[in-house]
Amino acid sequence: MNCIFIYLHRFFRFLIKIIFKNKRVSKPLSIYPDLNIEYTVAHHLLFFFSFKINYENDIQIKILSLIKKGDIVFDLGANIGQYSLIFSKLVGPSGHVYSFEPNLKVFSDLNINIKKNNLNNISTFNHAVGSKNERNLLFIDSLTGGRRSSFKKERIAKLDSYENYFVDVKNLDYLITKFGVPKFVKIDVEGLELDVLLGISVIPEKTIFLIELTKYNKNEIFLFFRSHNFGCFSSSDILINDENNIFAKNKDFGNYFFKKLF
């Protein structure tokens, strides 16, 4: 059954490429209409069927109350800027956003969107973030135009269409020493979120983390934060006391906030 799904997915992506080719469009973000995201239709097909880009709206709305003018924000796994652009508006000229995206093609789109929106308080880095400062081999799924990538070959190689190259990896200790203590950190790194967290020796007590959890990493990340007296919260501010309740609405993945319990 899994093989059938992979081949159907591959055929569907191939069909999309034939229909849309390299067509690019620009649309406003629904919660921040003065911000526009330019993207390749074949790589972000769901965005194509609405006038505005509705991207994790419940999470983005919650973020509006968490980030203030003058804050420092780290966006780890920035993709094409769906969050970085909003962070930029929230921190204002006195704050700064540091965005990290190791995938070269996606990194290019990230910079296009920053320039398109005339944002001057975002610094972008074609680096990955992990537990150690090193160089590592990144595997990129060619089927989606490089939208998916991972340091774990088995996550990408099964799609039978991928490329790879070495990228620089920095850890959170290095980033904090270089750029300062962030008020907010978003981590969406294709299942390697725990590896990122292991790259910090002392978690800043006032930092809020937004992390994409999956059924594969939720227990480890939940226990990691609990050992540092950080609580797990939903976008509606409900404290989750048991990792088994994390996916009450969605069985496979979800975005959750972690902040210090005082």
N, C-alpha and C positions, 0 to 999 in steps of 0.2 A: 504493500500500500504506500509506503514511504517513497519507493522508487517511482511509482506512478505519479505521486504528487510532484516530485522533483521534475519529471519530464513534462508534466502539464504546465508547471510554473515556467520552465525554460521555454516552452512553446509560446506561452502567453507573453513573456517578455520579448521574445523574438518578433511576435506579431505587433506588439506596441511600437517597437523600433521601426518596423516597416511603415506603420501608419503615421507616426509622428516624426520619425527621423530625428533630427537635432533641433526640433522646434522649441523655442524658448518663449516664455511669457512672464509678465510681471503682475503681481496682485498684492493688494493691501492685506495686512494682518487684521483679523477681525477685532481684536481688542485694542489695537493701536493703528487705526486706519491711515495715519500719516506716515507709517512705515510700510515700505513695499519690498516684497521678496521676488527676485528674479530666479527662475529655475528652468531646468530642462524637463519638459512634460513627461517624456518617457521614463524619467527617473523618479518623479513625484506625481504619479498619475492621480492620486486622490485629491490633490490640490486643484486639479483641472476642472472638477465638476461643481465648483462653487465660485461665486463672485469674489468672496474674500477667503483668505486662508484661515481655516479653523484648525489650529494645531494645539492639542492638549489645553483647551481653553480653561478648564477648571484649575489646572496647575498654574497657568500664566496669570489668571485673575488673582489667585492667592499670592503670587509673587509681588503683585503691585503693593501689597501692604507690608512686605518684609524687607524690601530694599529701599534705602533712602539716599538723598543727595549726599555726595561725598564718599559713598561706600566704595570698597574694592571688591570686585567680583571675579571669580575664576569660572570660566566655561570650558569644561574638559570634555571634549567630544562635541565641538561647536557645530558640526555639520555645515549647513549653508547659512546659518545665522538666525534661525527661528527664535532662539532665546537671546543671543548676544545683542541683537538690535534693541530688544526690549530692555535688557540690562543697561544698555548705553543711555537710553532715555531716562531711566529711573535714577541712575547715579549722577547724571548731569555733568557739567563741565568740571566740577570740583572732585568728581570720582573717576574711577577708571575700571575698564573691563579688560581682562586678559583671556583671550580665546585660543584654544589649542585644538588643532585638527590635523592628524598625520596623513590623511589621504590627499594626495596632490590635486586631484581633480575637484574634490569637494572643497579643499582649501581655496582653490581659485574662485569658486562660486561664492564662498564666504567673503572674500575680499571685494568681489564685484558688488555684493549687496551692501557692504559697509560704505564703499565709495558712492554707490547709487543714492544712498540716504544721507550723504554728507555728514557722517559721524566721525568725530575726531578724537574720541576718548576710548577707542578700542585698539588694543595692540594684538596682532595675530601672530601665531607661531605654528610652523609646520612641524610640530613635535607631537609625540605621544606622551602620556603621563602614566607612570607605573611605580613599582616599588623601589626601583634602582635607577641611577643615572647610567645609561648605557646606550648601545645601538642594538636594535633588534629587527628581525625580518618581519615585515608586515605583508599579509596576504589580502588581496583586494578582489572582490567579486566583480568580474567584468560584465556579468549578465545585467546588473542594475546600474551600469555606468560608473561603477566604483562606489556606490552608495553604502555598501556593506564591506567591512574590513575587520580583520582580527589578527592577533599574533598567533592564534592557534590555527594551524593549517587545516585541521579536521573540520573546523566550522565553515570553511570556505571551499576547500578542495572538492567536497562532495557535489558542488554545483557544476563541476567539470569545466568551468570557464573562469579563470582567475589569472592575476599577475602578482608579482611580489617584488619588493625592494626594501632596502634597509632604511630605517628612520631613527632619529635621535629620540631617546626617552629621558624624561626628567621626572624626579619625584616631588612630592608636595613639600618636603623640607626645603628643597632647592628653590621652589617657586616662592615660598613664604619668605625665605632669606632675601631673595632678589627683589620681590615686588611688594612685600608687606603682608600683614595678616588680613585675609579676606573676611568680609562680613557674610558672604554667601558663596557657596561652591556648588555648581551643577556638575554631576558626573553621569555621563551616558556613553560608555565605552565598550559596547558589544559584549557584555558578560564578564569583563575584567575589572569591575568596580572594586572588588575586594583587594585586588593587586594594587590599585591606586591608593586605597586607604592604608595599606601596609607601608606606604612610603612616607608616612608622617609619624614622627616620634612622639610628639605631644599635640593632641587635638585642641585647638583654641576654643575656650569655653563659650565665646560669644558667636562663633561661626555656625551658620545654619547650612546644612547639606541637603541638596535635592538629588536623589539617586533613583535610577531606574532599576527596579528589582524584577527578577525573573524567578521561575520555580527552581532554577538551578542555583541561584546565589542568595536567595532571600534569607535562609536560616543563618548562614555564615555572617552576612552583613548585619542582620538583626542582633545576633549575639555579640559581634564586634562592638557595636555602638552601646549595647546594654552594659558591657564590661567597662565602658567609660562614662556610665551614667547619662547617656543620651537617650531620649525617647523617640519613638517612631510615630509620626503624625500623618494623617490623611490630609487631603486638600481642604476638607471641611473641619480641620483642627481636632479630629477625634484621635485620642491617644490609643495606640494599639499595644496591648500588653503581652500578646502572645503571637509569635511568628506564624502560627497556624491560621491566624485570622487576617493575615495581610491581604490575601486575595479573596475577600468576601464577595466582591463584585466581578472580578476577572480572575480566572484560574491560572493564567499564564504569565502576566506581567503587570506592572503598575509603577507609577512614580510616587515616592514618599519622601516626606521631610524628616530630617533628624536634627534635634536640637537639645541642648543641655537641660537636664532636669535639676532644678535648684532646690 
